[in-house]
Amino acid sequence: MINPINVAKVFTDRASNLSSSTFSDILTSGNTITNRECEVAELLCGVLESIVNCHSHTFEIETTLDHESSESELINEGDYENEVEETIDSEWSEVEDDEDKALCKEFSLDYMTRAVNFYDEINPNTGKRKRRWETVKRNFQRIPHQTYIARFRHYLERHGTKKQKLDKIDDYVFDMFDRARESVLPVHDIDLRRWALKKAMDESLHN
């Protein structure tokens, strides 16, 4: 069994034998006991009492460092976004249209495009993503969470790209019409529809 008196005696002897000149000056500077010293003594007594009364002890040490993110952290952030996108793709259900409408009401197409482009910008020197999520958050404060970037990207792929494909179809139909006119060929509504459907199939836009 541990004798707390012996422990206190050993502790006192160790404190008295400190070789550091700084501690020696403190030990000999005076006998006045401060409130802080009383608090420390109470804490030590509590620890000693706990050790005496318990059969086992677990010590936990937590060390934290504040540091700037390294390139490896940026890579991990990219992996995180990929996992989010995969989760969204796998769990997307029939309610996606309603979610798209809600997302569109809250954020404009231009806002989502700028946010995704800002997040995706690559550092030409490293070939890796240029900005951390915290930087994106500061510039686009309306975005509540990083998962919204994946939602924006998914929405743009379904709707933003759709507009681009429709523009390509319009350009293609106009080009075909212009060629037919130069060749003095008759053009009917069914021809315009056929060209549009053909280009839509080429662009995988079947609806």
Residue, then its C-alpha position, 0 to 999 in steps of 0.5 A: m500500500i502506498n503511504p502518502i506521507n512518504v510520497a510527500k517527503v520524497f517530493t519535498d526532497r526532490a523539490s529541495n534538490l533542484s539544481s536549476s539556479t532559477f528554481s533555487d532563487i524561487l525556493t529561497s526568495g521568501n516564505t510567503i505562500t500565495n493563493r496560487e501555490c495553495e491551489v497547486a498544493e490542493l491539486l497535487c493532494g487530489v492527485l495523490e489521494s486518487i493514486v492512493n485510493c485507486h488500483s489502476h490509472t490511465f494517463e492521457i496526453e493531448t498535444t495540438l499544434d497550429h500550423e498551415s496546411s501542407e500540400s498533402e492536406l490539400i490532396n486529402e481535401g480533394d479525396y474528401e470531396n470525391e467521397v462526397e460526390e460518390t455518396i451523392d451519386s449513389e444516394w440520388s433518388e427521385v426527389e432530385d428534381d425537388e432538391d434541384k429546384a430548392l438549390c436553384k432558388e437559393f443559389s443562382l446558376d452564375y453563383m454556383t459556377r463561380a464557386v465551383n470554378f474558384y474551388d477547382e482552380i489549379n496552382p500551375n506550379t504544383g498541379k494541385r488545387k490552389r485553395r483550401w475550403e476555408t478560403v473558398k468559404r471566405n469568398f462565398q460566405r453563403i455556402p454553409h458547408q463543403t458538401y455544397i460544392a459537390r451538389f453545385r457540381h452535380y447540378l451544373e452537370r445536369h443543367g448548366t451543361k444542358k444549356q451548352k448542349l442546347d446551344k450546340i444544337d441550335d448552332y448545328v441546325f443553323d449551320m445545316f440550314d445555311r448550307a442547304r440554302e447556299s446549295v439552293l436545297p429546299v428545307h422543311d420543318i421536318d428537316l430542322r427537327r431531324w437535324a436537331l434530333k441527330k445533334a441531340m443524340d450526338e450530345s447524349l441529350h435525348n430529352 
